[in-house]
Amino acid sequence: MDWNPPGEPRILSYMSDAGMWAPVLDVEGLEKTYGDVRAVQGLTFQVAPGEVLGLVGPNGAGKTTTLRCLAGILPPTRGRVRVAGHDLASEQVRAKHALAFLPDEPRLFEYLTVWEHLNFVARLYGVADWEERARALLDEMELAGKEKALPGELSRGMKQKLSIACGFLHSPRLIILDEPLTGLDPLAIRRMKASLRQRAEAGTALVLSSHLLPLVEELCHRILVIAGGRAVALGTLADIRAQLSGPDGSAASLEDLFIRITSAPPEPRPEREAP
Amino acid sequence: MSFPRAVTFLWLASARNRVLRQLQRLRQPKYLVGAVVGGLYLYSAFVRPLIYRGQGGVAPPGAQLVSQLFLVGGMLFTMLSAWALGPDRPSLSFNETEVQQFFPAPVSRRGLLHYKLARGLVGAAMGAFVATVFGSRMLSGQPILFFLGATLTLSTVHLHVTAASFVRTRLARYGGTGTALRWGALTAVSTLMIIAALSVLREHPLPTELNHPRQLQTLLASLMDSPALWPGRLLVALPLAPDVASFLRTLPLGLGLFAVHYVWVMRAAVPFEEAAVVRAEERARLQERLSREGGQATFLRVRPAYFQLAPTGRPEVAILWKNLVAGRRLGGAGRLLAAGLVGGVVAAVASGRGMSEALDNVRLFMAPLCAGLAGVLCVFGPSALRYDLRMDLPRLEQLRALPLTGRQVVAAELAAPALLLGVTQVGLVLLAMVMAVWQGGTYTELWVTAGLGALCVLPAVSLGGLFVQNAAVVLFPAWLQPEGERVRGLEALGQRLLTLVGTLVALLVGMLPAVLLAALVGFGLNLLLDLGVWALPFAGAAAAAVLVAEVALGVVGLGHAFDRLDVSTEGTGTAA
C-alpha cells in the first residue's frame, strides 16, 4: 500500500478474508464509566489498514482511558471494539494477538535482559523467526550491543525504545501508542517517526495519542479530537479545518483548531469530569 | 499565605483526602468487610483492654519492669546510634516533592528546619499513640499520661538525633581529628555505662538458679536504678509516671530536656539542603526500584535461565519462564534453606566425638530436619516465594494486554513458585528418606512410605497456599502494595487479617476433602489388601489429586475474575 500524505482523502476499508471490506479497528459506541464519572462516552470510529489515526484532546479528556479500552486493558462499560475482525470482549486472545499497546511509561521486567524481553514476547506471540526480527529491531532502535543489559542499566529513552521493539516484534496489525515519543532524543524521534510511517505503509493501522500536535499533524491521516470523553471532531485535518475554521481559516494549524475546539463552552453534563 | 499556614493547610488537606479516598473505597463491599474486620480487631485487641483496664488489665509488675527496661535501653540505643551509625551528614530527610516545592520557595533555612521539627513532633505524637494503643498496658497503668509523656520524650529523642547529625557534620569538617573526637567521646560514655552496669552486677550477681520470680524482679529493678541507665531514665520518667501528681512533678524535667535540645538543634544547625537533595534522590531511586521489581529491591546479577525459551508452543510458558528467571535472579530464600541444612550438618558433626559418631549424628538429625523443613515450607513457602501475581501487581495492565486468557495468566503465574517450592520439597523429602534408610532401624519402612506419600502431598499443599495468596491479588488488588508503597487504613489492616485467616481457612477447607479421601483410601487399602504402612503413598497421592483438582477449579474461577477485573476502579497504583 502506498503512503498517502496526511490530509488527502483515503480509502478507509480493506478486503477481509471473507471478501468484505473491513477495518482493522472498529469501535462502536464505546463508553467507560468509573462510578458516576463518564470518562468516555459513545465513541464510534474505524481505522483502516495503513491508516494513522491521531487521538488528541486536553488533559483528562479520556484519551488514555480510550486507548486502554482499545488495548483490552480496561473492560468497556458499553459498546464494542473489534480488532482485525475479532471482538475484544468475546475473542480477546485473537484480538490481542493482532495488536500492540505501547504505553507512555515503559514497564519492563527489571530481571530480564534486553534480549530476554524480546524472547519472552516472541513466545507469547509465537514468533518463530524472532531472532532475525529482534536483531533488525535492535539495530533500528540503536540498541545493538545492549542485548545483555538489564533495564536498570538503560536510560529512559533506551527503555522506551526497548518497549517499542517488543511491541513491533510480532508485526501487529494494529499498534496503539500513548505518547510514543516521550523520553526520546531528537534523532530518535526522527527515526521513530520514519519507523511508524514505514509500518503504516506496510499496512499496519496505528492509533496514536499525543500532545505534540505537530507530530500528529505530520503523521496522522485522520484526527479524532475528544473532550470530556466525547468525540468533538473526527476527520482529516482538511475536513476539520473546513468544518470549524470557516472560509477565512483554511490555513489554520492543528494547534489553532485544537484550541478553538477544546475551548468551546462544553455541553451541559450532569456527570462529573473524568479524573 | 505564610509558610506555617501553607504547611498546616497541606497537612490537613492531605489527611482529609487520604480519609476520603479510603471512604470512597468502602463503597465496594469487599473493602467495607475489611474495614469492619479491622475495626473489630483493633477494638477487641487494643481499645477494649484500654477501656476496661481497671478490671485487672494491667500487666504483672515483673513484665512491666522488663518492658520498661527495654524502653530505657531502646531510648539509649537510639541516642547512641545517632552518634555512631550512618553517614556524617544532616539527618533531615525531605521527599522529592518537598525538595521541589519548598526549596525554591521563599522560605528561610530556619523555616525549613522548623517545618521538619514540626513534622518530627507530629511523628512523635503518632508513634506515642501507637505505643499507647499497643504497648502501654505493659509499661504503665495510665494510658493518657503515657501518651502525653511519650510524645514529649519521643520529640526530645528526635531533636537529639537531629542535633547529633548536625554536630557530626561539623566534626567531619575537621577530618580525622573530628572523627577521633567523636569516637573518643562515644568510647568514654560507653565505658562509663559498662562500668556502671558491671558494678550493678557485682552487687546483684545473676542468680545461678531462680527459686522465686522475685529474685529476677529485684535484679531488674537494680538494673533500672543503675547509673548506667540514668540518661534513659530521665527520658522515660514522664511516660512512666504512675499518677498525675508524679507526672506533674516530672513535667518540668521533660519540658526542660525538650527545650535544651531545641536550643541545641537551632544553634548547631548546619546547611542541610545538599544532603537533603541527595537523600531525596536516594529515596526516589529506591521507590522506583521497588515499583519496578514489585516490592523487592534486590541487587541483580544476570544468571542463566533454567531453560531456553523456544519461540513457539504454549504462550503461557513464557510467564513461567520469566518468573523462574526472576526467582533465580532476585531470590534469596534458597540460600536461607541451604544455610539451614549446612547448619544442621555442622551441628550434627560437631556434636559427635570422632568420625563414626559424627556420621551417626548426621543420619539421626538430618532425616527429621529435612522432613521438618519440607513441612515448614508448606506454611512459609507460599508467603516467601512471591514470583507470581504478587510480583507482577504493578504490571497488571501489561498482563491484561497479553494475548492470554485470564485462566492462562493465573495458571502460568502460579506455576513458577509452585515448581520451585515443589522441587525443593521433593528434594528435602528424598533426602530425609535416604537418611532414614541409611540410619536403618524399626521405623525405616514408615519413613519410606510416609516419604512417598509426602512427595505428593507437600507440593500440593504448597500449591494450595500459593493459590490463596494469588487469589487475594485478583480479588483485592487495592489492598496489596502497589508501586512499592504500603497501603494504609483500617480496611487494609482488616484485609491483612482476612488474608491471614482466609489463607488458613481456605487451606483447611480445601484440605478437608483431601484428608477425608486420603483416610478413606488409606484405611480402605489397609483393610482390603492389608497393605499396612504401604497404604500411605496411595493415601498421599489421593489427597494430592484432590488438592490439585481444587486448585484447577479455583484457577478457572480466578481466571474469570481476572478477565473481569477493572483495574481502574480499584484505586491502586495499577491504574494510572
Interface residues (C-beta under 8 A of the other chain):
Chain A: K32 Y34 G35 T64 T65 R68 A71 G72 I73 L74 P75 Q92 V93 R94 K96 H97 F101 P103 E105 R107 L108 F109 E110 Y111 L112 T113 E116 N119 F120 V121 A122 R123 L124 Y125 G126 V127 A128 D129 W130 K148 L150 P151 G152
Chain B: R27 R289 R292 E293 L300 V302 A305 L309 A310 P311 T312 G313 P315 V317 A318 W321 K322 V325 A326 R329 L330 P394 R395 E397 Q398 R400 A401 L402 P403 L404 T405 D563 R564 D566 V567 S568 T569 A575 A576
